Amino acid sequence: MSTAAASSPASYANASVASVPTLYERLGGSASVEAAVDIFYNRIIADPELVPFFEGIDMKKQRRKQVAFMTYVFGGAGAYEGRDLFKAHKRLIEEQGLKERHFDLVAGHLLETLRSLNVPEDLTNEAMAVVATAKPIIFGRV
Ligand code: HEM
């Protein structure tokens, strides 16, 4: 019954890759990630505890960098060309008092953003688990 192609390991692997969409695809692709990043930064700059860190930062560029980063970590792109997250936040830690507490506030804004977009809870949890992996990197614990 089975053809040579169907039973060959290579075609079997390809078929399974094609049928498992990435988190990026399941979230809705570029339009959804861009919408989420937009709301996310609007929330951050409206938060009095967080806005001081973004003083003097070009928010248009920042949004673009965050879209690129999230696209990558959610599986939508093969490469991330931005700065290493430890280096990108080093100045904030050393000179502006960035603490893990601020990270938790930022993560909370992402959670509320995804909820406000009615992203299903299982996808939201998956996205939050990916973002949590950034914490030890930013604070130099890896
Ligand atoms: C959820 C965790 C976080 C992620 C995934 C993240 C991601 C990023 C990325 C991708 C960049 C751009 C890197 C580049 O220049 O190529 C960046 C820069 C930056 N992030 Fe974060 N970040 C996170 C947490 C935070 C927190 C907690 C703060 C402050 C409250 C913050 C403030 C900033 C600022 C101010 C910059 C610009 C730094 C500069 O250009 O000198 N980030 N972040």
Boltz pocket constraint, residues with backbone or C-beta under 6 A from the ligand:
constraints:
  - pocket:
      binder: B
      contacts: [[A, 49], [A, 50], [A, 53], [A, 54], [A, 57], [A, 62], [A, 65], [A, 66], [A, 69], [A, 81], [A, 82], [A, 83], [A, 84], [A, 85], [A, 88], [A, 89], [A, 91], [A, 92], [A, 98], [A, 99], [A, 102], [A, 103], [A, 104], [A, 106], [A, 107], [A, 131], [A, 134], [A, 135], [A, 138]]
      max_distance: 6.0
